[in-house]
């Protein structure tokens, strides 16, 4: 297995895997998002590739808030359902930790939907600890 930064040729796989995570996206939408992220030094998208096929991705982002020291956050991680339990997620988290450390971050955070119990157990096995639960609220903004 190879861990590398995602590129334009990966967008179809990124979109398909996002669907497994519950966030449907077209390859075109994914291409636009990936292009924007690749321009930002505070973000990185890694893929895990096995036998020439992208089987997982991870998005890590540097976070800066007024109320807390800067930290890096795993903004998304998904491993193809038929590839789970083989250490892929662990390797992607290691790549994210290396990326964050190289940029001076002292903490790597992940947020996970309350219903993703398997994901919670995975992160806890990897040394992450629960610090809080929260509610996320969205407001749809009107386009002009």
N, C-alpha and C positions, 0 to 999 in steps of 0.2 A: 504494500500500500504506500502511496505517495501523498504527502500533504504539501499543497502549493497554493499560491494566491489564485483566486478565480479570475478568469479572463472572458472575453466576449464569446468564445466558443462554448462556454459552459452554461449559457443562459437557459437553454431548453431544460437541462438537468436541474438547474437551480429552481426553475419554475415548477417542474414536476415534484421535486422534493418539498417545496413550499406547500404544495397541495397536501402532501402527507402530514404536514404540520397543522393544516387547517386554514391556510391562507392561499386561496387560489390566485394564480397569477398567470398571465400569458407570457410567452417568451419575449414578446415585444415590450411589455411592461417591465419585465425583469431586466432586459437589456438597458432600458432607460435608467432604472434604479442603480444597476451595477456601474454604469458609466459615471453617474453622479458620485457614487461612493468611492470609485477609484481615483477621483480627482481630489478627494479629501484626505489630508495626512492624518486626521484623527480617526479614520476608519480603515478596517481591512476585512476582506472576505476571503476565507480559506476554503478549499475543497479537499476532500479525500477522494483519491482515485485508485481504483483497483481493476486490474486487467483492462485498462483503457476506458473505464466507465466511472463517472462521478457518482459516488455512493453517499456522499454527505457534504454538508456545508456548515460553516460557522461565520457569523458576522460579529466582529468585536469593534467597539467604539470607545474613544476617550470621552469622558464625561466631565464637565466643568459646571458646577453649581455654586452660587454665592454662599450657600449655607454649609458647604462641606469641602474637604480637600478633594482635589481631582482624583478620579479613579477610572479604571477601564471596566467596561460592561460587555458581557456576552449578550448581544442584542438578538441573536437567534442562533439556534443549533438544531439541525435535523439530520438524522441518519436513516437511510432507507430501511423500511421495516424488515426486509429480509436480510439486512446486514447488522442488525443490532446485536449487542452482546459479544462483539468480536474485538473490542478495544478501539474502535474508530473514534467514538466520541471522546475518549480519554486522550487520544493523540491530537485531536483538534483542540481540546482544552489546553494541552501543553503548548501548542503553537500560539494560542491566544495569550497564554501567560508569558511566553517568551517575547511576543510582540509588545505586550504591556510593560514588561520589565525593561526592555530596550528603550522605551519612551519615558521611563522614570516613574511610572505608576506604581504605587505600593499596595494596591488592592485591585482584585478582579472580582466583579460582582455578576451575578446572574439573577434574573427575575423569571419566575415560572408560574404559569397559570395554576391556580389552586387545584384544578381537576387532574393535573398531570402527575399523579402519584409515582409512577415509574421513573419519571424524570427527576423528581425530588430525591428518590432513593439513590439514583445514579450520582447526582451532584453531591449528596452527603457522603457517599462512598469515596468521592474524589477529594474530600476535605472541606467542602463548602459547608457553612453552618447557617441555619435560619436566623435572621435578625429581626424580621417583622413580616406582617401580612398587611396588605393594603387593598384598597378599592381603586379601580381605574375608571375614570369617567371621561367620555368624549363629548365634544360639541361639534356638530357638523357646521362648517362655515359655508356661507353662500358664495358662489362664484359670481363675479360681475360680468 
